[in-house]
Amino acid sequence: MKVRCHNYIQILLLLLIASVASPQSRPAHQQENNQQSDQAYQSQAVVRTTTRLVVLDIVARNAQGQPVTGLKAEDFVVTEDGKPQDIAEFTFHQPGTVTQTSRRGSGNIISNDPQYSGNSCLNVILLDAINTDFSSHAYAQDMLIKYLDSGPSIQPTAVYALEGNLKLLHDFTTDTKALRDILAHYKPQGPTHIADVYAAASPFVSRGRFQPSKQGRDVAFHAMTFLAQALAGYPGRKNMIWISEGFPLSLFPNTTMGDGVLFSEDYSPLVEKIADDLMAAQVALYPISAAGVSRHDQFSAHTAMASMARRTGGKTFFNRNDIDLGVRTSLDDGATYYTAEYYPKSKDWNGKLRHIHVTVARPDVKLSYRDGYYAINPNIRFGTDQLSRQFSDALVADAPASTAVRFQAAVLPPSKKNGNKVVINIAIDPHTLAFQEESDGLEHAELNCVVWAYPSRGKPIRVEGGTIHAAVKPEVYEQIMKSYFPCRRALDLKSGRYTLRLGVVDRTSSLIGAMSTPLTVP
């Protein structure tokens, strides 16, 4: 998805800035006389939830493990539950010259558009401190620093840490020195609640096998779900290198005895849910065991990690001490790949898992790709509570930018003209909103546009403004698609320094856009 005519949208925003006549953004149907006919914020595709496009990333390797290039669409056969599918689009990706653009334009214009172009994929390194023994985590961190010290050429890479919650250490960058420095100064906190003195020593040596805490399980599940949502808006393949001692959710029921009662917990549905979220976001999982060659039984933990890697199209690195080699291999493995896109022939959205199988007309070629997807009806929305939690997570001050809904914004300082308030005018790319034509002949959209201001101390000041319901005539819809969907928010802030977090959520598609920007109020 590309955004064109960058300069023109800035002009449109400036015109919007000059016409702040209402304290709230006007509904889209009232914008008819203010829309421009020129193309301003146009993407390649319009989001339509009535059609599901399956995007399938395929890594092809030869017998030596090297990437295979030169394959064509006709070389592949894609089946879904045994039924052949017609490939609609086919592309080849390989590392090239990566260029970076700033999210800040001229003046006070900012954007949540992806910063990198020319990259074949994005990488996320996840350091799992909460589900890893301290000594194993320290060893893995040292090996990662060692790898970055060699100054490798990498695709845009971000580093996260999993502690009591998910923590962003560094956003996407190709600067290995910056990543190395942030890791050299990182000191993990580990679990915040320790059950007993044995767990304090290590959560993994109890009875000689992997014994994660409930906190580690909950944090890991929440983090994976959030990362899938945050990364979904970035185009192309994403490789998640997960450095951990084991996945805290087992594929096998966990049976315990207490007070004469037998308790059984089955976490396999959660494993399936996480794997499906990652697959839908084009995220391939590359688990690397932080323990290296371990004397402890980690079969259950490793089995769950291996299952998720297989289902998402990644690889595992277990029982090896050369963790730096595992990182390098994982980063390189997904950088060269093919993408096949197709519209499923079956329109029976029964919620069941559809298995994907791919073959290639060339001998000695091994393929890696995601296992399938759940046939969820594209018109079914997320639950209100689930979507609200995901949106709240995206609005955390130090969270990464979310790009599924793209926008540009102008931040105006307080003045007499705007009632001595900070005014934020947001121009949303309408091609990333899910407009729906309904029986009344109008195009409908439903979204929230919010701004949170985080002071240096204290709770954020929130301006949310309620849900925007748009119902526009076809001719107005065409005008909107050639320009932008406007939203305006105003905050009454005292003098000081703030971090503004801007967010837009499409309540039809459940897609989210968000970003942060510093603000000083004189």
C-alpha positions in Angstrom: 0.0 0.0 0.0 1.5 3.3 -1.0 0.6 6.9 -0.3 1.0 9.4 -3.1 1.0 13.2 -3.5 2.6 13.8 -0.1 3.0 17.6 -0.7 -0.6 18.1 -1.7 -2.0 16.5 1.4 0.1 19.0 3.4 -1.6 21.8 1.5 -5.0 20.3 2.3 -4.1 20.0 5.9 -3.0 23.6 6.0 -6.3 24.6 4.5 -8.1 22.6 7.1 -6.0 24.4 9.8 -7.0 27.7 8.5 -10.7 26.8 8.7 -11.1 25.6 12.3 -14.6 26.9 12.6 -16.1 24.1 14.8 -14.8 22.6 18.0 -15.6 19.1 16.7 -14.9 17.6 13.3 -17.9 17.9 11.0 -19.4 14.6 9.7 -18.1 13.5 6.3 -21.4 14.2 4.6 -21.1 17.9 5.5 -17.7 18.1 3.7 -19.2 18.0 0.2 -18.4 21.6 -0.5 -14.9 21.4 1.0 -13.5 18.4 -0.8 -11.0 18.8 -3.5 -11.1 16.9 -6.9 -7.3 16.3 -7.1 -5.9 13.0 -5.8 -4.4 13.7 -2.4 -4.1 10.6 -0.2 -4.5 7.6 -2.5 -3.5 4.0 -1.8 -3.4 1.1 -4.1 -6.4 -0.7 -2.6 -9.6 0.1 -0.8 -10.4 -1.9 2.4 -13.5 -3.9 1.8 -14.4 -6.4 4.6 -16.8 -8.3 2.3 -13.9 -9.9 0.5 -11.1 -11.9 2.1 -7.8 -11.9 0.3 -5.3 -14.6 1.5 -1.7 -13.3 1.5 0.7 -16.2 1.5 4.5 -15.6 2.0 6.6 -18.5 0.7 10.3 -19.0 1.5 12.0 -21.4 -1.0 15.3 -23.0 -0.1 17.6 -25.5 -1.9 19.2 -28.6 -0.4 22.0 -26.4 1.1 19.5 -24.1 2.8 20.1 -21.2 0.4 17.2 -19.1 -1.1 15.9 -20.2 -4.5 15.2 -17.4 -6.9 13.8 -17.2 -10.4 10.5 -19.0 -9.7 7.3 -17.9 -11.4 3.7 -18.0 -10.4 3.0 -21.0 -12.7 5.7 -23.0 -10.8 3.5 -23.0 -7.7 0.3 -24.9 -7.0 -1.7 -23.6 -4.0 -4.5 -25.7 -2.5 -6.8 -25.0 0.3 -8.2 -28.1 2.0 -7.2 -30.0 -1.1 -8.9 -27.7 -3.5 -6.7 -25.7 -6.0 -6.8 -21.9 -5.8 -6.2 -19.3 -8.5 -3.2 -17.0 -7.7 -4.4 -13.4 -8.3 -1.1 -11.7 -7.5 2.5 -13.0 -7.4 5.6 -11.0 -6.3 9.2 -11.8 -5.4 11.0 -10.0 -2.6 14.7 -9.8 -1.8 16.9 -7.4 0.1 17.6 -4.1 -1.7 18.6 -0.6 -0.9 16.6 0.5 2.1 15.5 4.1 2.3 14.1 5.9 5.4 11.7 8.8 5.5 10.8 10.9 8.5 7.3 10.7 10.0 7.6 14.5 10.3 6.9 16.6 7.2 7.4 20.3 6.8 6.1 22.6 9.5 4.0 20.7 12.1 2.8 17.9 9.8 3.3 14.4 11.1 2.4 11.0 9.8 2.2 7.3 10.9 3.2 6.1 7.4 5.8 3.3 7.4 9.3 4.9 7.5 11.1 2.4 5.3 10.8 1.5 1.7 12.8 -0.9 -0.4 13.0 -3.4 2.4 12.0 -7.0 1.7 10.8 -7.6 5.2 10.8 -6.3 8.8 12.4 -8.0 11.8 11.3 -8.0 15.4 13.6 -9.3 18.1 11.7 -10.3 21.3 13.8 -10.8 24.4 11.7 -12.9 26.8 12.9 -12.1 30.3 9.8 -13.3 32.1 9.8 -16.8 30.8 13.6 -17.3 30.8 16.0 -18.2 33.6 18.2 -15.1 34.5 21.5 -16.7 33.6 20.1 -18.0 30.2 18.7 -14.6 29.4 22.0 -12.9 30.2 23.8 -15.4 27.9 21.4 -14.9 25.1 21.6 -11.1 25.5 25.4 -11.3 25.3 25.2 -13.4 22.1 22.9 -10.9 20.5 25.2 -8.1 21.3 28.1 -10.1 19.9 26.2 -10.5 16.6 25.4 -6.8 16.4 29.0 -6.0 17.2 30.0 -7.6 13.8 28.1 -4.8 12.0 25.9 -6.9 9.8 23.7 -5.5 7.1 20.2 -5.9 8.3 16.6 -5.1 7.2 14.7 -2.7 9.4 14.7 -4.3 12.9 13.0 -3.4 16.2 13.8 -4.8 19.6 11.3 -5.6 22.4 11.6 -7.0 25.9 9.0 -9.1 27.7 9.0 -8.3 31.4 6.0 -7.6 33.5 4.6 -6.2 30.3 5.8 -5.7 26.7 8.5 -3.0 26.5 9.8 -1.4 23.3 13.5 -1.0 23.5 14.1 0.4 20.0 11.8 1.0 17.1 12.6 -0.1 13.6 16.1 0.8 12.4 18.9 -0.5 10.2 21.5 1.0 12.6 23.1 -2.0 14.3 25.2 0.2 16.6 22.0 1.8 18.0 20.5 -1.6 18.6 23.7 -2.9 20.1 24.0 0.1 22.5 20.4 -0.2 23.7 20.9 -3.9 24.4 24.2 -3.3 26.2 22.4 -1.0 28.7 19.3 -3.1 29.1 18.7 -4.7 32.5 15.7 -7.0 32.6 13.4 -6.8 35.6 11.9 -10.3 35.2 8.7 -11.4 37.0 7.2 -9.0 39.5 5.4 -11.6 41.6 7.5 -14.6 42.8 5.5 -17.6 44.1 8.3 -19.0 46.3 12.1 -19.0 46.9 12.5 -21.8 44.4 10.8 -19.8 41.7 13.0 -16.8 42.6 16.1 -18.9 41.9 14.7 -20.0 38.5 11.1 -20.7 37.3 12.5 -23.7 35.3 14.4 -26.0 37.6 11.4 -27.0 39.7 11.0 -30.8 39.2 13.6 -30.5 36.4 11.4 -29.0 33.8 10.0 -25.8 32.4 7.6 -24.3 35.0 6.5 -20.8 33.9 4.2 -18.7 36.1 0.7 -17.6 35.4 2.0 -14.1 35.0 4.5 -15.2 32.4 1.7 -17.0 30.5 -0.7 -14.0 30.6 2.0 -11.5 29.6 3.2 -13.6 26.7 -0.3 -14.1 25.4 -1.1 -10.4 25.6 2.2 -9.4 24.0 1.8 -11.7 21.1 -1.7 -10.5 20.4 -0.6 -6.9 20.6 2.4 -7.4 18.3 0.2 -9.1 15.8 -2.2 -6.2 15.8 0.6 -3.6 15.7 2.6 -5.3 12.9 -0.5 -6.1 10.7 -0.5 -2.6 9.2 3.1 -2.9 7.9 3.1 -4.3 4.3 5.0 -7.5 3.6 6.6 -10.3 5.7 7.6 -9.8 9.3 10.1 -12.1 11.0 9.7 -12.3 14.8 12.9 -13.7 16.5 11.7 -14.8 19.9 14.6 -15.5 22.3 13.0 -17.4 25.2 13.5 -20.6 27.2 10.1 -21.8 26.3 6.5 -20.9 25.3 4.5 -20.7 28.5 1.4 -22.3 26.9 1.5 -26.0 26.4 -0.2 -28.0 23.6 -0.9 -30.7 26.2 -3.4 -30.4 29.0 -1.9 -29.5 32.3 -3.3 -31.8 35.0 -2.9 -31.1 38.8 -4.3 -32.5 42.0 -5.6 -30.3 44.8 -7.8 -31.2 47.8 -8.7 -34.5 46.3 -9.9 -32.8 43.0 -8.3 -33.3 39.7 -7.8 -30.1 37.7 -7.1 -30.0 34.0 -6.2 -26.9 32.0 -6.0 -27.0 28.2 -4.2 -24.0 26.6 -4.1 -25.3 23.1 -6.9 -23.0 21.9 -4.9 -20.0 23.0 -1.9 -21.3 21.1 -4.1 -21.7 18.0 -5.5 -18.1 18.5 -2.0 -16.6 18.8 -0.7 -18.5 15.7 -3.7 -17.4 13.7 -3.2 -13.7 14.7 0.4 -13.9 13.7 -0.4 -15.7 10.4 -3.0 -13.1 9.5 -0.5 -10.3 10.2 2.2 -12.0 7.9 4.4 -12.6 10.9 6.7 -15.7 10.8 7.9 -16.9 14.2 11.5 -17.9 14.7 11.9 -19.2 18.3 15.5 -19.4 19.6 16.0 -21.2 22.9 17.9 -19.0 25.3 19.0 -22.0 27.3 21.2 -23.4 24.6 22.1 -27.0 25.4 20.1 -27.6 28.6 20.0 -30.4 31.0 16.4 -29.7 31.9 13.3 -31.2 30.2 11.8 -28.6 28.0 9.9 -30.9 25.7 6.4 -29.4 26.3 7.6 -25.8 26.0 9.7 -26.5 22.9 6.8 -28.4 21.3 4.5 -25.4 21.5 7.1 -23.1 20.1 7.9 -25.5 17.3 4.2 -25.8 16.5 3.8 -22.0 16.2 6.9 -21.7 14.1 5.7 -24.4 11.7 2.2 -22.9 11.4 3.5 -19.4 10.7 6.2 -20.4 8.3 9.3 -19.8 10.6 12.0 -22.1 12.0 13.2 -23.2 15.4 16.7 -23.2 17.0 16.8 -25.4 20.0 19.6 -27.1 22.0 22.4 -25.0 20.4 24.8 -22.7 22.2 25.5 -20.5 19.1 22.5 -18.2 19.7 24.2 -15.5 17.6 24.1 -17.9 14.6 20.4 -18.6 15.2 19.7 -14.8 15.1 21.7 -14.3 11.9 20.0 -17.2 10.2 16.6 -16.1 11.3 17.1 -12.6 10.0 18.5 -13.8 6.7 16.0 -16.6 6.2 12.9 -14.5 5.7 14.6 -11.7 3.7 14.1 -13.5 0.3 10.7 -14.9 -0.4 7.7 -15.0 -2.7 4.2 -13.7 -2.1 1.2 -15.4 -3.6 -2.3 -13.8 -3.1 -5.6 -15.4 -3.8 -9.3 -15.1 -3.1 -10.6 -18.3 -1.5 -13.0 -20.2 -3.8 -15.0 -21.3 -0.8 -17.2 -18.6 0.7 -18.4 -20.8 3.6 -17.1 -18.7 6.5 -17.7 -21.4 9.2 -14.8 -20.4 11.5 -12.9 -23.6 10.9 -9.2 -23.9 10.1 -8.5 -24.1 6.4 -5.2 -25.9 5.7 -2.9 -24.5 2.9 -0.6 -26.7 0.9 1.9 -25.4 -1.6 4.0 -27.4 -4.1 6.6 -26.2 -6.6 7.5 -27.7 -9.9 11.2 -27.9 -9.2 13.0 -30.8 -7.4 15.0 -30.4 -4.2 13.2 -27.2 -3.2 11.9 -27.0 0.3 9.1 -24.5 1.0 8.1 -22.7 4.2 4.8 -21.0 4.5 2.0 -20.6 7.0 -0.2 -23.6 7.7 -3.5 -21.9 7.0 -6.1 -19.6 8.4 -9.4 -19.6 10.2 -12.4 -19.0 7.9 -13.8 -16.1 10.0 -16.6 -14.2 8.3 -15.0 -10.9 7.1 -18.2 -9.0 8.2 -18.0 -10.2 11.8 -16.6 -7.5 14.1 -14.4 -7.9 17.1 -16.2 -7.7 20.5 -16.4 -4.3 21.9 -14.3 -5.2 25.0 -11.6 -6.9 22.9 -11.3 -4.0 20.4 -11.3 -1.4 23.2 -8.4 -3.2 24.9 -6.4 -3.4 21.7 -7.0 0.3 21.0 -6.0 1.2 24.6 -2.8 -0.8 24.2 -2.1 1.1 20.9 -2.5 4.4 22.7 0.3 3.8 25.3 2.8 6.6 25.0 5.9 4.4 24.2 4.0 1.9 22.0 5.2 1.5 18.4 3.4 3.2 15.6 0.4 1.3 14.2 -0.1 1.7 10.5 -3.2 -0.4 9.6 -5.2 2.9 9.4 -2.9 5.6 8.0 -3.2 9.3 8.7 -1.4 12.6 8.7 -1.9 15.3 11.3 -1.2 18.9 12.0 -0.6 20.0 15.7 -1.5 23.7 16.3 -0.2 25.4 19.4 -2.6 27.4 21.7 -3.8 30.7 20.3 -6.7 33.1 20.7 -8.2 31.9 17.5 -8.6 28.3 18.8 -9.6 29.2 22.3 -6.1 28.9 23.7 -6.3 25.1 23.2 -3.9 22.7 21.4 -5.7 21.7 18.2 -4.9 18.5 16.3 -6.3 18.2 12.7 -6.1 14.7 11.4 -6.4 13.7 7.8 -7.2 9.9 7.5 -6.3 8.0 4.4 -9.9 6.9 3.3 -8.4 3.9 1.5 -7.6 2.3 4.8 -11.1 2.7 6.2 -13.8 0.0 5.6 -16.7 1.9 4.0 -19.7 -0.3 3.5 -22.5 0.3 1.0 -25.8 -0.4 2.8 -29.5 -0.8 1.6 -30.0 3.0 1.8 -27.6 3.4 -1.0 -25.1 5.4 1.2 -21.5 4.5 2.0 -21.2 4.0 5.8 -18.1 4.1 8.0 -17.7 4.0 11.8 -14.5 5.1 13.6 -13.0 6.7 16.6 -10.4 9.4 16.5 -8.7 10.2 19.8 -5.7 12.1 21.3 -4.1 11.4 24.6 -1.6 13.8 26.1 1.0 12.3 28.5 2.6 14.8 30.8 6.0 14.1 32.4 4.2 13.0 35.5 0.7 11.9 36.2 -2.1 10.4 34.2 -2.8 11.2 30.5 -5.3 13.9 29.5 -7.7 12.2 27.1 -9.8 13.7 24.4 -11.9 11.0 22.6 -15.0 12.8 21.2 -17.2 9.7 20.7 -17.7 7.5 17.7 -17.9 9.1 14.3 -20.7 7.7 12.1 -20.5 8.6 8.4 -23.2 8.0 5.9 -22.4 9.6 2.5 -23.8 9.7 -0.9 -21.8 7.9 -3.6 -20.6 11.1 -5.2 -19.4 12.4 -1.9 -17.7 9.1 -1.2 -15.8 9.4 -4.5 -14.7 12.9 -3.4 -13.5 11.6 0.0 -11.5 8.8 -1.7 -9.7 11.5 -3.7 -8.7 13.5 -0.6 -9.0 12.6 3.1 -11.4 11.9 5.9 -11.1 14.7 8.4 -11.1 14.6 12.2 -10.4 17.5 14.7 -9.6 17.3 18.4 -8.7 20.1 20.9 -7.0 19.8 24.3 -6.8 22.3 27.1 -3.2 21.8 28.3 -1.1 23.6 30.9 2.4 24.8 30.1 4.9 22.0 30.0 6.2 19.1 27.9 4.0 16.3 26.7 3.9 13.2 24.6 0.9 13.2 22.3 -0.5 9.9 21.3 -2.8 10.1 18.3 -5.0 7.1 17.4 -7.7 6.1 14.9 -9.7 2.9 15.1 -12.0 1.6 12.3 -14.8 -0.1 14.2 -15.9 -2.0 11.1 -12.6 -3.6 10.2 -11.1 -3.4 13.7 -8.0 -1.9 12.2 -5.9 0.7 14.1 -3.6 3.5 13.4 -1.5 5.3 16.1 1.6 7.3 16.6 3.4 9.5 19.2 4.9 13.0 18.9 6.5 15.3 21.4 4.8 18.6 22.3 5.9 21.6 24.3 3.2 24.0 25.4 4.6 27.5 26.3 
